[in-house]
């Protein structure tokens, strides 16, 4: 009786880890699109009272709402990166 070899396990494909940019693109794809192709992101920011007051004072000096000031700060930070 001929001896049979056990079946070979299927070759495993190496798992490719997605890049941070790919993960970010997927995460942001679910955000609501607003004017100008921008997306609306909603999150909570936790600051010290001193930091919050400084941010509020800046928005008052610049005569902008606090969300606009925070958006400008975040956009500038991304451009630096």
C-alpha positions in Angstrom: 0.0 0.0 0.0 1.6 3.4 -1.0 2.3 5.8 1.7 0.4 9.1 1.4 1.7 12.4 2.6 -0.4 14.6 4.8 -1.9 17.6 3.0 0.2 20.7 3.0 -1.3 23.7 4.8 -2.1 26.6 2.5 0.6 29.2 2.1 -0.2 32.2 4.3 0.1 35.6 2.6 2.0 38.1 4.6 -0.4 40.6 6.2 0.3 44.1 5.0 -0.2 46.7 7.7 -2.0 49.7 6.4 -0.1 53.0 6.6 -1.3 55.8 9.0 -2.3 57.8 5.9 -4.5 54.9 4.7 -6.1 54.5 8.1 -6.7 58.2 8.4 -8.3 58.3 4.9 -10.7 55.5 5.9 -11.6 57.1 9.2 -12.3 60.5 7.7 -14.3 59.0 4.8 -17.2 58.6 7.3 -17.2 62.3 8.4 -19.8 64.7 7.0 -18.6 66.8 4.0 -19.3 70.5 4.2 -18.7 73.6 2.1 -15.5 73.6 0.1 -14.8 69.8 0.3 -14.0 70.1 4.0 -15.2 67.6 6.6 -16.9 68.3 9.9 -15.1 66.7 12.8 -16.7 66.7 16.2 -14.7 66.1 19.3 -14.2 67.3 22.9 -11.1 69.2 23.9 -10.0 69.1 27.5 -8.0 72.2 28.6 -6.9 73.7 31.8 -9.0 76.7 32.8 -6.0 79.0 32.0 -5.7 77.5 28.5 -9.4 77.8 27.9 -9.5 81.4 29.0 -6.5 82.3 26.8 -8.2 80.6 23.8 -11.4 82.5 24.6 -9.5 85.8 25.0 -7.8 85.2 21.6 -11.2 84.6 19.9 -12.6 87.8 21.4 -9.6 89.9 20.4 -9.8 88.5 16.8 -13.6 88.8 16.8 -14.0 85.2 15.7 -15.9 82.4 17.3 -13.8 79.9 19.3 -14.3 77.1 16.7 -12.8 79.3 14.0 -9.8 80.0 16.1 -9.3 76.3 17.0 -9.7 75.4 13.3 -6.9 78.0 12.3 -4.6 76.6 15.0 -5.1 73.0 13.8 -4.7 73.9 10.2 -1.4 75.7 11.0 -0.2 72.7 13.0 -0.9 70.4 10.1 1.0 72.6 7.7 4.1 72.5 10.0 4.0 68.7 10.2 
